[in-house]
Amino acid sequence: MAQAVASSAEPADPRFAWRIKPDQAVSIAMVAGETSGDLLAGRLLSGLRPRLPNARLHGIGGAHMAQWGFESQVPIDKLAVRGLFEVLAHYREIKGIQNDLRDRLLAARPDVFIGVDAPDFNLGLERQLHDAGIPTVHFISPSIWAWRGGRIKDIARAVSHMLVIFPFEEQIYRDAGIPVTYVGHPLAEVIPLEPDVAAARASLGLAADAQVLAILPGSRMSELRYNTVTFVQAAALLLQRLPGLRLVAPMAGPAQAELFRTLLRKEGLSDVPIQLLDGQSHAAIAAADAVLVASGTATLEVALFKKPMVIAYKMMAASWQVLRHMGYQPWVGLPNILAREFVVPELLQRAATPQAIADALSRQLEDENLRLRLQDRFTMMHHDLLRNTAALSAEAVLDVMAAHPKAGPAKAER
């Protein structure tokens, strides 16, 4: 039985005392499909674990979830594949993981299943569990407002309750008759409104007056393969203009760091002076004057740190040809989607050349008025996303469990 982690636990909320006895053991299954999902799931568990100290937390997750006693039965990296054709190459393995987990959960019948992001994996699993009478919660809406809006019909059949992290998403689900709670974005709580740049630089051994560029080519191996060389070539061009520029690149793990080095060796870029970091992505972003970042959750992290950025992204050509015709809006970066305009540059696929990226970064680094405007815009965005995500998401999960007395802990007497 997993034990509660008490070091940073919030006190139990007396509003839930009638639902669950202090010593009651329940089973909560979860799946997070990548590093960003693990971070978000960890925030949810920080609110849930203190209320359910004896719960067994199990499924697929990473280090942030493990801090709360989560037992991962499959390495999280197995699900971290992006792109239509890239996923197809791993389809048998991923489908096998899904089927095996489904069979185990149908046999064990957890009190609730929580799918964190990874919609292509989780929604199919949630549909089968939901059909079997197991309540399901999905944390983070798929981007139905960006593409594949028809998925909302599948979501309605698979999900008992949706937790959304952007304010505009709540009405979409209410209109579709799907129970929903806006919980804010967990990163808006994790990242301070006023980041400590000096402390971040000191922790990384960077001079207080240095000009710093953070390079974030992605946490997935597939993202590294497509983005690393172009990102570093752009940084090398930028170094010709700004010879004192310091480059830092946080890596999600040892495997990612080794692939990063291997790609640079093959392309003759090993002499580009990049400080590789073991994790520490938030320190790298906080310390930076500007950030070169792959599309994804990391773009929002950069915005919450109030940093200028250039968003760039490459993928398999066949995947790009399909995906570029499926979008409903012109933006891919979360800061631009939330702002409903191009507040920062996006350079995608063929447009993501080293020269174009270097030129865009040069402006982000050198235009002080632009930097101040972005800081103001991103501060307002931060306030819009700031809620007590841990408490709100935990309350919603407990409500779902209470509404399913055969599966959940609502049998506890008042």
C-alpha positions as a Markdown table, in Angstrom:
| # | Residue | x | y | z |
|---|---|---|---|---|
| 1 | Met | 0.0 | 0.0 | 0.0 |
| 2 | Ala | 1.4 | 3.4 | -1.0 |
| 3 | Gln | 2.1 | 5.7 | 1.9 |
| 4 | Ala | 1.2 | 9.4 | 2.0 |
| 5 | Val | 3.9 | 11.9 | 1.5 |
| 6 | Ala | 3.5 | 14.4 | 4.2 |
| 7 | Ser | 6.3 | 16.9 | 3.6 |
| 8 | Ser | 4.2 | 19.5 | 1.7 |
| 9 | Ala | 0.7 | 18.1 | 2.3 |
| 10 | Glu | -2.1 | 20.6 | 2.7 |
| 11 | Pro | -4.4 | 20.0 | 5.7 |
| 12 | Ala | -7.4 | 17.8 | 5.1 |
| 13 | Asp | -10.5 | 19.8 | 4.2 |
| 14 | Pro | -13.2 | 19.2 | 6.8 |
| 15 | Arg | -15.9 | 19.5 | 4.0 |
| 16 | Phe | -14.9 | 16.0 | 2.9 |
| 17 | Ala | -14.8 | 14.4 | 6.3 |
| 18 | Trp | -18.3 | 12.9 | 5.9 |
| 19 | Arg | -17.3 | 11.2 | 2.6 |
| 20 | Ile | -14.2 | 9.3 | 3.5 |
| 21 | Lys | -13.0 | 7.9 | 6.9 |
| 22 | Pro | -9.4 | 8.8 | 7.7 |
| 23 | Asp | -8.3 | 5.2 | 7.5 |
| 24 | Gln | -10.3 | 4.3 | 4.4 |
| 25 | Ala | -8.3 | 2.7 | 1.6 |
| 26 | Val | -9.4 | 3.4 | -1.9 |
| 27 | Ser | -7.9 | 2.6 | -5.3 |
| 28 | Ile | -7.2 | 5.5 | -7.8 |
| 29 | Ala | -5.8 | 4.6 | -11.2 |
| 30 | Met | -4.1 | 7.3 | -13.3 |
| 31 | Val | -2.3 | 7.6 | -16.6 |
| 32 | Ala | 0.0 | 10.5 | -17.5 |
| 33 | Gly | 1.6 | 10.2 | -20.9 |
| 34 | Glu | 4.6 | 12.4 | -20.8 |
| 35 | Thr | 6.7 | 14.8 | -18.7 |
| 36 | Ser | 4.3 | 17.7 | -18.8 |
| 37 | Gly | 1.4 | 15.4 | -17.9 |
| 38 | Asp | 3.4 | 14.1 | -14.9 |
| 39 | Leu | 3.9 | 17.6 | -13.6 |
| 40 | Leu | 0.2 | 18.4 | -13.9 |
| 41 | Ala | -0.8 | 15.1 | -12.3 |
| 42 | Gly | 1.6 | 15.7 | -9.5 |
| 43 | Arg | -0.2 | 19.0 | -8.7 |
| 44 | Leu | -3.6 | 17.2 | -8.6 |
| 45 | Leu | -2.2 | 14.5 | -6.3 |
| 46 | Ser | -0.8 | 17.3 | -4.0 |
| 47 | Gly | -4.5 | 18.1 | -3.3 |
| 48 | Leu | -5.8 | 14.6 | -3.3 |
| 49 | Arg | -3.3 | 12.6 | -1.3 |
| 50 | Pro | -3.8 | 14.6 | 2.0 |
| 51 | Arg | -7.5 | 13.9 | 1.7 |
| 52 | Leu | -7.0 | 10.2 | 1.0 |
| 53 | Pro | -3.9 | 9.3 | 2.9 |
| 54 | Asn | -4.4 | 5.5 | 2.5 |
| 55 | Ala | -5.3 | 5.5 | -1.1 |
| 56 | Arg | -3.5 | 3.3 | -3.5 |
| 57 | Leu | -2.3 | 5.4 | -6.5 |
| 58 | His | -1.3 | 3.4 | -9.5 |
| 59 | Gly | -1.1 | 3.2 | -13.3 |
| 60 | Ile | 1.4 | 5.0 | -15.5 |
| 61 | Gly | 3.2 | 8.2 | -14.3 |
| 62 | Gly | 6.5 | 9.9 | -13.6 |
| 63 | Ala | 8.7 | 11.4 | -10.9 |
| 64 | His | 6.2 | 14.2 | -9.8 |
| 65 | Met | 3.5 | 11.6 | -9.3 |
| 66 | Ala | 5.9 | 9.3 | -7.4 |
| 67 | Gln | 6.5 | 12.0 | -4.8 |
| 68 | Trp | 2.9 | 11.4 | -3.7 |
| 69 | Gly | 3.3 | 7.6 | -3.4 |
| 70 | Phe | 2.2 | 6.8 | -7.0 |
| 71 | Glu | 3.2 | 3.4 | -8.3 |
| 72 | Ser | 4.0 | 3.4 | -12.0 |
| 73 | Gln | 3.6 | 0.0 | -13.6 |
| 74 | Val | 4.9 | 1.1 | -17.0 |
| 75 | Pro | 7.7 | 3.7 | -17.7 |
| 76 | Ile | 6.1 | 7.0 | -18.7 |
| 77 | Asp | 8.5 | 7.3 | -21.7 |
| 78 | Lys | 6.7 | 4.5 | -23.4 |
| 79 | Leu | 3.8 | 6.8 | -24.2 |
| 80 | Ala | 5.8 | 9.9 | -25.1 |
| 81 | Val | 5.5 | 9.8 | -28.9 |
| 82 | Arg | 4.2 | 12.6 | -31.0 |
| 83 | Gly | 3.1 | 12.9 | -34.6 |
| 84 | Leu | 0.7 | 10.8 | -36.7 |
| 85 | Phe | 3.2 | 8.6 | -38.4 |
| 86 | Glu | 5.6 | 8.5 | -35.4 |
| 87 | Val | 2.7 | 7.1 | -33.3 |
| 88 | Leu | 2.0 | 4.5 | -36.0 |
| 89 | Ala | 5.5 | 3.2 | -35.7 |
| 90 | His | 5.0 | 2.5 | -32.1 |
| 91 | Tyr | 1.3 | 1.5 | -32.4 |
| 92 | Arg | 1.6 | -2.1 | -31.5 |
| 93 | Glu | 3.6 | -1.4 | -28.3 |
| 94 | Ile | 1.3 | 1.4 | -27.2 |
| 95 | Lys | -1.8 | -0.6 | -27.9 |
| 96 | Gly | -0.4 | -3.5 | -26.1 |
| 97 | Ile | 0.2 | -1.3 | -23.0 |
| 98 | Gln | -3.3 | 0.1 | -23.2 |
| 99 | Asn | -4.9 | -3.4 | -23.5 |
| 100 | Asp | -2.9 | -4.8 | -20.7 |
| 101 | Leu | -3.7 | -1.9 | -18.4 |
| 102 | Arg | -7.4 | -2.1 | -19.3 |
| 103 | Asp | -7.6 | -5.7 | -18.4 |
| 104 | Arg | -5.9 | -5.2 | -15.1 |
| 105 | Leu | -8.2 | -2.2 | -14.2 |
| 106 | Leu | -11.3 | -4.1 | -15.3 |
| 107 | Ala | -10.3 | -6.9 | -12.9 |
| 108 | Ala | -9.2 | -4.6 | -10.1 |
| 109 | Arg | -12.1 | -2.1 | -10.5 |
| 110 | Pro | -10.5 | 1.1 | -9.1 |
| 111 | Asp | -12.7 | 3.6 | -7.4 |
| 112 | Val | -11.9 | 6.1 | -10.1 |
| 113 | Phe | -9.7 | 6.4 | -13.2 |
| 114 | Ile | -8.0 | 9.7 | -13.9 |
| 115 | Gly | -6.6 | 10.2 | -17.4 |
| 116 | Val | -4.1 | 13.1 | -17.5 |
| 117 | Asp | -3.8 | 14.6 | -21.0 |
| 118 | Ala | -2.6 | 11.9 | -23.6 |
| 119 | Pro | -6.1 | 11.9 | -25.1 |
| 120 | Asp | -5.4 | 9.3 | -27.9 |
| 121 | Phe | -4.4 | 6.8 | -25.2 |
| 122 | Asn | -6.6 | 7.8 | -22.3 |
| 123 | Leu | -9.9 | 8.5 | -24.0 |
| 124 | Gly | -10.1 | 5.0 | -25.5 |
| 125 | Leu | -9.2 | 3.5 | -22.2 |
| 126 | Glu | -11.7 | 5.7 | -20.4 |
| 127 | Arg | -14.5 | 4.7 | -22.7 |
| 128 | Gln | -14.0 | 1.0 | -21.9 |
| 129 | Leu | -13.7 | 1.6 | -18.1 |
| 130 | His | -16.8 | 4.0 | -18.2 |
| 131 | Asp | -18.8 | 1.3 | -20.0 |
| 132 | Ala | -17.9 | -1.1 | -17.3 |
| 133 | Gly | -19.2 | 1.3 | -14.6 |
| 134 | Ile | -15.9 | 2.7 | -13.4 |
| 135 | Pro | -16.1 | 6.5 | -13.0 |
| 136 | Thr | -13.6 | 8.4 | -15.2 |
| 137 | Val | -12.1 | 11.8 | -14.9 |
| 138 | His | -10.1 | 13.4 | -17.6 |
| 139 | Phe | -7.7 | 16.1 | -16.6 |
| 140 | Ile | -6.9 | 18.6 | -19.4 |
| 141 | Ser | -9.2 | 18.9 | -22.3 |
| 142 | Pro | -8.0 | 17.7 | -25.7 |
| 143 | Ser | -7.5 | 20.7 | -28.0 |
| 144 | Ile | -11.0 | 20.3 | -29.6 |
| 145 | Trp | -11.1 | 24.1 | -30.0 |
| 146 | Ala | -8.0 | 23.8 | -32.2 |
| 147 | Trp | -8.7 | 20.7 | -34.3 |
| 148 | Arg | -10.8 | 17.5 | -34.3 |
| 149 | Gly | -13.7 | 19.1 | -32.6 |
| 150 | Gly | -15.9 | 16.1 | -33.3 |
| 151 | Arg | -14.0 | 14.3 | -30.5 |
| 152 | Ile | -16.4 | 15.9 | -28.0 |
| 153 | Lys | -19.0 | 13.2 | -28.9 |
| 154 | Asp | -16.4 | 10.5 | -27.9 |
| 155 | Ile | -15.5 | 12.4 | -24.8 |
| 156 | Ala | -19.2 | 12.5 | -23.7 |
| 157 | Arg | -19.3 | 8.7 | -23.9 |
| 158 | Ala | -16.0 | 8.2 | -22.1 |
| 159 | Val | -15.7 | 10.8 | -19.4 |
| 160 | Ser | -17.7 | 11.2 | -16.1 |
| 161 | His | -16.2 | 14.6 | -15.5 |
| 162 | Met | -13.8 | 16.9 | -17.3 |
| 163 | Leu | -11.3 | 19.1 | -15.6 |
| 164 | Val | -10.3 | 22.0 | -17.8 |
| 165 | Ile | -7.3 | 24.3 | -17.4 |
| 166 | Phe | -8.2 | 27.2 | -19.7 |
| 167 | Pro | -11.2 | 29.5 | -18.8 |
| 168 | Phe | -12.8 | 29.4 | -22.3 |
| 169 | Glu | -13.0 | 25.6 | -22.3 |
| 170 | Glu | -15.6 | 25.4 | -19.5 |
| 171 | Gln | -18.5 | 26.7 | -21.7 |
| 172 | Ile | -17.6 | 24.3 | -24.5 |
| 173 | Tyr | -18.3 | 21.3 | -22.3 |
| 174 | Arg | -21.3 | 22.8 | -20.6 |
| 175 | Asp | -22.9 | 23.4 | -24.0 |
| 176 | Ala | -22.2 | 19.7 | -24.8 |
| 177 | Gly | -23.8 | 18.5 | -21.5 |
| 178 | Ile | -20.6 | 17.1 | -20.1 |
| 179 | Pro | -19.9 | 17.8 | -16.4 |
| 180 | Val | -16.9 | 20.1 | -16.1 |
| 181 | Thr | -14.8 | 22.1 | -13.7 |
| 182 | Tyr | -12.4 | 24.9 | -14.5 |
| 183 | Val | -9.5 | 24.3 | -12.1 |
| 184 | Gly | -7.0 | 26.9 | -13.5 |
| 185 | His | -3.6 | 25.9 | -14.9 |
| 186 | Pro | -1.4 | 24.1 | -12.3 |
| 187 | Leu | 1.7 | 25.8 | -13.8 |
| 188 | Ala | 0.2 | 29.2 | -12.8 |
| 189 | Glu | 0.6 | 28.2 | -9.2 |
| 190 | Val | 4.0 | 26.5 | -9.5 |
| 191 | Ile | 5.6 | 29.4 | -11.3 |
| 192 | Pro | 5.8 | 32.6 | -9.3 |
| 193 | Leu | 4.2 | 35.8 | -10.6 |
| 194 | Glu | 7.7 | 37.5 | -10.2 |
| 195 | Pro | 10.4 | 34.9 | -10.9 |
| 196 | Asp | 13.7 | 35.3 | -9.1 |
| 197 | Val | 16.1 | 35.7 | -12.0 |
| 198 | Ala | 19.2 | 36.3 | -9.9 |
| 199 | Ala | 18.6 | 33.1 | -7.9 |
| 200 | Ala | 18.0 | 31.1 | -11.0 |
| 201 | Arg | 21.3 | 32.4 | -12.5 |
| 202 | Ala | 23.2 | 31.7 | -9.4 |
| 203 | Ser | 21.9 | 28.1 | -9.2 |
| 204 | Leu | 23.2 | 27.5 | -12.8 |
| 205 | Gly | 26.5 | 29.4 | -12.3 |
| 206 | Leu | 25.5 | 32.1 | -14.8 |
| 207 | Ala | 26.8 | 35.7 | -14.3 |
| 208 | Ala | 24.2 | 38.2 | -13.2 |
| 209 | Asp | 25.0 | 40.4 | -16.2 |
| 210 | Ala | 25.3 | 37.7 | -18.8 |
| 211 | Gln | 22.9 | 37.5 | -21.8 |
| 212 | Val | 21.3 | 34.1 | -21.7 |
| 213 | Leu | 19.3 | 32.1 | -24.2 |
| 214 | Ala | 17.5 | 28.9 | -23.1 |
| 215 | Ile | 17.1 | 26.2 | -25.7 |
| 216 | Leu | 14.1 | 23.8 | -25.2 |
| 217 | Pro | 13.8 | 21.4 | -28.2 |
| 218 | Gly | 11.3 | 19.2 | -26.5 |
| 219 | Ser | 11.2 | 16.4 | -24.0 |
| 220 | Arg | 10.1 | 13.6 | -26.4 |
| 221 | Met | 12.8 | 11.7 | -28.2 |
| 222 | Ser | 11.0 | 12.3 | -31.5 |
| 223 | Glu | 11.0 | 16.0 | -30.8 |
| 224 | Leu | 14.7 | 16.0 | -30.1 |
| 225 | Arg | 15.4 | 14.2 | -33.4 |
| 226 | Tyr | 13.5 | 16.8 | -35.4 |
| 227 | Asn | 14.4 | 20.0 | -33.6 |
| 228 | Thr | 17.8 | 19.7 | -32.0 |
| 229 | Val | 20.1 | 20.3 | -35.0 |
| 230 | Thr | 18.0 | 23.2 | -36.3 |
| 231 | Phe | 17.8 | 24.8 | -32.8 |
| 232 | Val | 21.6 | 24.6 | -32.3 |
| 233 | Gln | 22.4 | 25.8 | -35.8 |
| 234 | Ala | 20.2 | 28.9 | -35.0 |
| 235 | Ala | 22.0 | 29.4 | -31.7 |
| 236 | Ala | 25.4 | 29.2 | -33.5 |
| 237 | Leu | 24.3 | 31.9 | -35.9 |
| 238 | Leu | 23.2 | 34.0 | -33.1 |
| 239 | Leu | 26.5 | 33.6 | -31.3 |
| 240 | Gln | 28.2 | 35.2 | -34.3 |
| 241 | Arg | 26.2 | 38.4 | -33.6 |
| 242 | Leu | 26.3 | 38.1 | -29.8 |
| 243 | Pro | 29.6 | 36.4 | -28.9 |
| 244 | Gly | 29.0 | 36.7 | -25.2 |
| 245 | Leu | 25.7 | 34.9 | -25.3 |
| 246 | Arg | 25.3 | 32.0 | -22.9 |
| 247 | Leu | 23.4 | 29.0 | -24.0 |
| 248 | Val | 21.6 | 26.6 | -21.6 |
| 249 | Ala | 19.6 | 23.5 | -22.6 |
| 250 | Pro | 17.6 | 21.6 | -20.0 |
| 251 | Met | 17.2 | 17.9 | -20.7 |
| 252 | Ala | 14.3 | 15.8 | -19.5 |
| 253 | Gly | 16.6 | 12.8 | -18.6 |
| 254 | Pro | 19.9 | 11.0 | -19.3 |
| 255 | Ala | 18.5 | 9.4 | -22.5 |
| 256 | Gln | 17.5 | 12.8 | -23.9 |
| 257 | Ala | 20.8 | 14.3 | -23.0 |
| 258 | Glu | 22.7 | 11.5 | -24.8 |
| 259 | Leu | 20.6 | 11.8 | -27.9 |
| 260 | Phe | 21.1 | 15.6 | -27.9 |
| 261 | Arg | 24.9 | 15.1 | -27.8 |
| 262 | Thr | 24.8 | 12.4 | -30.4 |
| 263 | Leu | 22.9 | 14.5 | -32.9 |
| 264 | Leu | 25.4 | 17.4 | -32.4 |
| 265 | Arg | 28.3 | 15.1 | -33.0 |
| 266 | Lys | 26.9 | 13.8 | -36.2 |
| 267 | Glu | 26.3 | 17.3 | -37.5 |
| 268 | Gly | 29.7 | 18.7 | -36.4 |
| 269 | Leu | 28.1 | 21.0 | -33.8 |
| 270 | Ser | 29.8 | 19.6 | -30.7 |
| 271 | Asp | 31.9 | 22.8 | -30.4 |
| 272 | Val | 28.8 | 25.0 | -29.9 |
| 273 | Pro | 29.1 | 26.1 | -26.2 |
| 274 | Ile | 25.9 | 24.8 | -24.7 |
| 275 | Gln | 25.5 | 24.1 | -21.0 |
| 276 | Leu | 23.4 | 21.0 | -20.7 |
| 277 | Leu | 21.2 | 20.7 | -17.6 |
| 278 | Asp | 19.8 | 17.7 | -15.9 |
| 279 | Gly | 16.2 | 18.8 | -15.7 |
| 280 | Gln | 16.1 | 22.3 | -14.2 |
| 281 | Ser | 13.9 | 23.6 | -17.0 |
| 282 | His | 12.3 | 26.2 | -14.8 |
| 283 | Ala | 15.7 | 27.5 | -13.6 |
| 284 | Ala | 16.8 | 27.7 | -17.2 |
| 285 | Ile | 13.7 | 29.7 | -18.3 |
| 286 | Ala | 13.9 | 32.0 | -15.3 |
| 287 | Ala | 17.5 | 32.7 | -15.9 |
| 288 | Ala | 17.0 | 33.4 | -19.6 |
| 289 | Asp | 16.7 | 36.7 | -21.5 |
| 290 | Ala | 14.9 | 34.8 | -24.3 |
| 291 | Val | 13.9 | 31.2 | -25.0 |
| 292 | Leu | 13.8 | 29.1 | -28.1 |
| 293 | Val | 11.1 | 26.6 | -27.5 |
| 294 | Ala | 9.3 | 23.7 | -29.2 |
| 295 | Ser | 5.5 | 23.9 | -29.4 |
| 296 | Gly | 3.7 | 22.4 | -26.4 |
| 297 | Thr | 3.2 | 23.0 | -22.7 |
| 298 | Ala | 6.7 | 24.5 | -22.5 |
| 299 | Thr | 5.5 | 27.5 | -24.4 |
| 300 | Leu | 3.1 | 28.3 | -21.6 |
| 301 | Glu | 5.8 | 27.8 | -19.0 |
| 302 | Val | 7.9 | 30.4 | -20.8 |
| 303 | Ala | 5.0 | 32.8 | -20.9 |
| 304 | Leu | 4.3 | 32.4 | -17.2 |
| 305 | Phe | 8.0 | 33.2 | -16.6 |
| 306 | Lys | 7.3 | 36.4 | -18.6 |
| 307 | Lys | 10.1 | 35.7 | -21.1 |
| 308 | Pro | 10.3 | 36.6 | -24.8 |
| 309 | Met | 10.4 | 33.5 | -26.9 |
| 310 | Val | 10.4 | 32.1 | -30.4 |
| 311 | Ile | 8.3 | 29.0 | -30.9 |
| 312 | Ala | 9.7 | 26.6 | -33.5 |
| 313 | Tyr | 8.8 | 23.0 | -34.4 |
| 314 | Lys | 9.5 | 20.3 | -36.9 |
| 315 | Met | 8.1 | 16.9 | -37.4 |
| 316 | Met | 7.9 | 14.1 | -39.9 |
| 317 | Ala | 7.0 | 15.6 | -43.3 |
| 318 | Ala | 4.0 | 13.2 | -43.8 |
| 319 | Ser | 2.6 | 14.1 | -40.4 |
| 320 | Trp | 2.9 | 17.8 | -41.1 |
| 321 | Gln | 1.1 | 17.5 | -44.4 |
| 322 | Val | -1.9 | 15.9 | -42.6 |
| 323 | Leu | -1.9 | 18.1 | -39.5 |
| 324 | Arg | -1.5 | 21.5 | -41.2 |
| 325 | His | -4.9 | 21.1 | -42.9 |
| 326 | Met | -6.7 | 20.0 | -39.8 |
| 327 | Gly | -6.4 | 23.1 | -37.6 |
| 328 | Tyr | -9.2 | 25.5 | -36.9 |
| 329 | Gln | -7.0 | 28.5 | -36.0 |
| 330 | Pro | -3.7 | 30.0 | -37.1 |
| 331 | Trp | -1.8 | 29.5 | -33.9 |
| 332 | Val | -0.1 | 26.5 | -32.4 |
| 333 | Gly | 1.7 | 28.1 | -29.4 |
| 334 | Leu | -0.4 | 28.3 | -26.2 |
| 335 | Pro | 0.5 | 32.0 | -25.5 |
| 336 | Asn | -0.7 | 32.9 | -28.9 |
| 337 | Ile | -3.9 | 30.8 | -28.6 |
| 338 | Leu | -4.7 | 32.4 | -25.2 |
| 339 | Ala | -4.0 | 35.9 | -26.6 |
| 340 | Arg | -5.9 | 35.2 | -29.8 |
| 341 | Glu | -3.0 | 36.8 | -31.8 |
| 342 | Phe | 0.6 | 36.3 | -32.6 |
| 343 | Val | 2.3 | 37.8 | -29.6 |
| 344 | Val | 5.4 | 35.7 | -30.2 |
| 345 | Pro | 6.8 | 34.3 | -33.5 |
| 346 | Glu | 5.9 | 30.8 | -34.6 |
| 347 | Leu | 8.3 | 29.2 | -37.1 |
| 348 | Leu | 7.0 | 25.7 | -38.2 |
| 349 | Gln | 8.4 | 23.0 | -40.4 |
| 350 | Arg | 10.0 | 24.6 | -43.5 |
| 351 | Ala | 9.7 | 28.0 | -42.0 |
| 352 | Ala | 11.9 | 26.9 | -39.1 |
| 353 | Thr | 15.3 | 27.5 | -40.7 |
| 354 | Pro | 18.3 | 28.3 | -38.6 |
| 355 | Gln | 18.5 | 31.8 | -40.2 |
| 356 | Ala | 14.9 | 32.6 | -39.6 |
| 357 | Ile | 15.0 | 31.4 | -36.0 |
| 358 | Ala | 18.2 | 33.4 | -35.3 |
| 359 | Asp | 16.7 | 36.5 | -36.8 |
| 360 | Ala | 13.6 | 36.2 | -34.7 |
| 361 | Leu | 15.6 | 35.5 | -31.5 |
| 362 | Ser | 17.8 | 38.5 | -32.2 |
| 363 | Arg | 14.7 | 40.8 | -32.0 |
| 364 | Gln | 13.5 | 39.1 | -28.9 |
| 365 | Leu | 16.8 | 39.7 | -27.2 |
| 366 | Glu | 17.5 | 43.2 | -28.3 |
| 367 | Asp | 14.1 | 45.0 | -28.5 |
| 368 | Glu | 13.5 | 46.3 | -24.9 |
| 369 | Asn | 10.1 | 47.8 | -25.7 |
| 370 | Leu | 9.0 | 44.4 | -27.0 |
| 371 | Arg | 10.3 | 42.7 | -23.8 |
| 372 | Leu | 8.3 | 45.1 | -21.6 |
| 373 | Arg | 5.1 | 44.6 | -23.7 |
| 374 | Leu | 5.4 | 40.9 | -23.5 |
| 375 | Gln | 6.0 | 41.0 | -19.7 |
| 376 | Asp | 2.7 | 43.0 | -19.2 |
| 377 | Arg | 0.8 | 40.6 | -21.5 |
| 378 | Phe | 2.1 | 37.5 | -19.9 |
| 379 | Thr | 1.4 | 38.8 | -16.4 |
| 380 | Met | -2.2 | 39.3 | -17.2 |
| 381 | Met | -2.3 | 35.8 | -18.7 |
| 382 | His | -0.8 | 34.5 | -15.5 |
| 383 | His | -3.6 | 36.1 | -13.4 |
| 384 | Asp | -6.3 | 34.6 | -15.7 |
| 385 | Leu | -4.9 | 31.1 | -15.2 |
| 386 | Leu | -4.2 | 31.3 | -11.4 |
| 387 | Arg | -6.5 | 29.2 | -9.3 |
| 388 | Asn | -6.1 | 26.7 | -6.4 |
| 389 | Thr | -5.8 | 23.9 | -8.9 |
| 390 | Ala | -4.9 | 21.2 | -6.3 |
| 391 | Ala | -7.9 | 21.9 | -4.2 |
| 392 | Leu | -10.4 | 22.4 | -7.0 |
| 393 | Ser | -9.3 | 19.3 | -8.9 |
| 394 | Ala | -9.3 | 17.1 | -5.7 |
| 395 | Glu | -12.8 | 18.3 | -4.8 |
| 396 | Ala | -14.0 | 17.4 | -8.3 |
| 397 | Val | -12.5 | 13.9 | -8.1 |
| 398 | Leu | -14.0 | 13.3 | -4.7 |
| 399 | Asp | -17.4 | 14.5 | -6.0 |
| 400 | Val | -17.2 | 12.0 | -8.9 |
| 401 | Met | -16.3 | 9.2 | -6.4 |
| 402 | Ala | -19.2 | 10.2 | -4.1 |
| 403 | Ala | -21.6 | 10.1 | -7.0 |
| 404 | His | -20.7 | 6.4 | -7.7 |
| 405 | Pro | -21.2 | 4.7 | -4.4 |
| 406 | Lys | -20.7 | 1.2 | -5.8 |
| 407 | Ala | -17.3 | 2.1 | -7.0 |
| 408 | Gly | -16.2 | 4.9 | -4.8 |
| 409 | Pro | -15.9 | 5.8 | -1.1 |
| 410 | Ala | -19.3 | 7.6 | -0.7 |
| 411 | Lys | -20.5 | 4.7 | 1.4 |
| 412 | Ala | -18.9 | 6.4 | 4.4 |
| 413 | Glu | -21.5 | 7.6 | 6.8 |
| 414 | Arg | -22.1 | 11.3 | 7.5 |
